[in-house]
Amino acid sequence: MDALRFWGDWMTSRNPPSERAVDRYAEATDAVEVGRLDDLEDLYAGCLTELEATDPHRAAPANHNLAVVLQQRDDLDGALFHCVRALFLYHRVGDLPGTWAGLRNLAIVFQARGENRRAMDARRKAAHVRSRMVESGRFGDSEDGRDGRGEPLLLLAVSAGRRLRAVGD
């Protein structure tokens, strides 16, 4: 797996994203940090395609956070798409904390869609990934919404009224 990560990092360094895409991504990351979620969809729209082609380490959290924004806007199909896309990218780069956060959010999106069996399956998988991280001592910041590279991730939660929201709202 380390060879795959090395290959991905090497390919990214040989074909880096444009400065404009990196700037849009940085602006979106700042918006996540301060809770300015209304701007995220537009910010990610300006860089997501390019990041997916050149930098999966940035594309994964962008898809993850975009899924949360779409879920909050009741676009459950869009949320599901970007949640799955983030999981694919996190798996591709071998990021367990990102995978855990993605599975956790995926379970909540499935629940909101009324797909309880799939929600339970995603919860089981998230618990398995979490136990792997705890065993290896790598859980740390993940619980507070960070992936393996320290990028901020929005985490969905179910409130007492069963309305979905982002943690920290």
PEQUIQUI-V689951 format. One record per residue. N is the residue number from 1. SS is DSSP state (@ for helix, = for strand, . for the rest). BURIAL is b if it has 16 or more other ideal C-beta (glycine too) atoms within 10 Angstrom, else e. D_FIRST is the distance of its C-alpha to the first C-alpha in Angstrom with 2 decimals. Layout:
N:SS:BURIAL:D_FIRST / N:SS:BURIAL:D_FIRST
This chain:
1:.:e:0.00 / 2:@:e:3.79 / 3:@:e:5.32 / 4:@:e:5.16 / 5:@:e:6.41 / 6:@:e:8.66 / 7:@:e:9.88 / 8:@:b:10.74 / 9:@:e:12.47 / 10:@:e:14.19 / 11:@:e:15.43 / 12:@:b:16.70 / 13:@:e:18.52 / 14:@:e:20.09 / 15:.:e:21.18 / 16:.:e:21.86 / 17:.:b:23.72 / 18:.:e:27.48 / 19:@:e:29.17 / 20:@:e:30.93 / 21:@:b:27.79 / 22:@:b:26.41 / 23:@:e:29.88 / 24:@:b:30.11 / 25:@:b:26.76 / 26:@:e:28.01 / 27:@:b:31.29 / 28:@:b:29.65 / 29:@:b:27.63 / 30:@:e:30.98 / 31:@:b:32.60 / 32:@:b:30.12 / 33:@:e:30.78 / 34:@:e:34.54 / 35:.:e:34.59 / 36:.:e:35.93 / 37:@:b:34.25 / 38:@:e:36.92 / 39:@:e:35.72 / 40:@:b:32.04 / 41:@:b:32.37 / 42:@:e:34.20 / 43:@:b:31.93 / 44:@:b:28.72 / 45:@:e:30.61 / 46:.:e:31.14 / 47:.:b:27.53 / 48:@:b:25.20 / 49:@:e:25.28 / 50:@:b:24.60 / 51:@:b:21.77 / 52:@:b:20.01 / 53:@:e:20.41 / 54:@:b:19.43 / 55:.:b:17.68 / 56:@:b:15.54 / 57:@:b:15.40 / 58:@:b:19.16 / 59:@:b:19.55 / 60:@:b:17.83 / 61:@:b:20.38 / 62:@:b:23.11 / 63:@:b:22.71 / 64:@:b:22.49 / 65:@:b:25.69 / 66:@:b:27.44 / 67:@:b:27.02 / 68:@:b:28.90 / 69:@:b:31.63 / 70:@:b:32.13 / 71:@:b:32.29 / 72:@:b:34.93 / 73:.:e:36.87 / 74:.:e:36.84 / 75:.:e:34.77 / 76:@:b:32.75 / 77:@:e:31.60 / 78:@:b:30.26 / 79:@:b:28.68 / 80:@:b:26.95 / 81:@:b:25.71 / 82:@:b:24.25 / 83:@:b:22.83 / 84:@:e:20.91 / 85:@:b:19.89 / 86:@:b:18.58 / 87:@:b:16.57 / 88:@:b:15.07 / 89:@:b:14.18 / 90:@:b:12.91 / 91:@:e:10.61 / 92:@:e:9.51 / 93:@:b:8.85 / 94:.:e:7.47 / 95:.:b:11.01 / 96:@:b:12.49 / 97:@:b:15.96 / 98:@:b:16.23 / 99:@:b:15.26 / 100:@:b:17.88 / 101:@:b:20.46 / 102:@:b:19.99 / 103:@:b:20.48 / 104:@:b:23.39 / 105:@:b:25.04 / 106:@:b:24.43 / 107:@:b:26.39 / 108:@:b:29.23 / 109:@:b:29.35 / 110:@:b:29.55 / 111:@:b:32.25 / 112:@:b:34.17 / 113:.:e:34.09 / 114:.:e:35.55 / 115:.:b:32.57 / 116:@:e:32.60 / 117:@:e:30.72 / 118:@:b:27.72 / 119:@:b:28.11 / 120:@:e:28.03 / 121:@:e:24.89 / 122:@:b:23.11 / 123:@:b:24.57 / 124:@:e:23.31 / 125:@:b:19.72 / 126:@:b:20.14 / 127:@:e:21.63 / 128:@:e:18.76 / 129:@:b:16.23 / 130:@:b:18.93 / 131:@:e:19.40 / 132:@:e:15.76 / 133:@:b:16.21 / 134:@:e:19.66 / 135:@:e:18.65 / 136:.:e:16.20 / 137:.:e:18.90 / 138:.:e:17.07 / 139:.:b:19.52 / 140:@:e:22.00 / 141:@:e:22.72 / 142:@:b:20.97 / 143:@:e:24.21 / 144:@:e:26.13 / 145:.:b:24.17 / 146:=:b:21.45 / 147:.:b:17.84 / 148:.:b:15.15 / 149:.:e:16.69 / 150:.:e:20.17 / 151:.:b:21.29 / 152:=:b:24.14 / 153:.:b:23.79 / 154:.:b:26.83 / 155:.:b:26.94 / 156:=:b:29.40 / 157:=:e:31.85 / 158:=:e:34.70 / 159:.:e:38.00 / 160:.:e:40.93 / 161:.:e:42.48 / 162:.:e:39.42 / 163:.:e:39.00 / 164:=:b:35.42 / 165:=:e:34.83 / 166:=:b:32.25 / 167:.:e:31.97 / 168:.:e:34.32 / 169:.:e:36.78
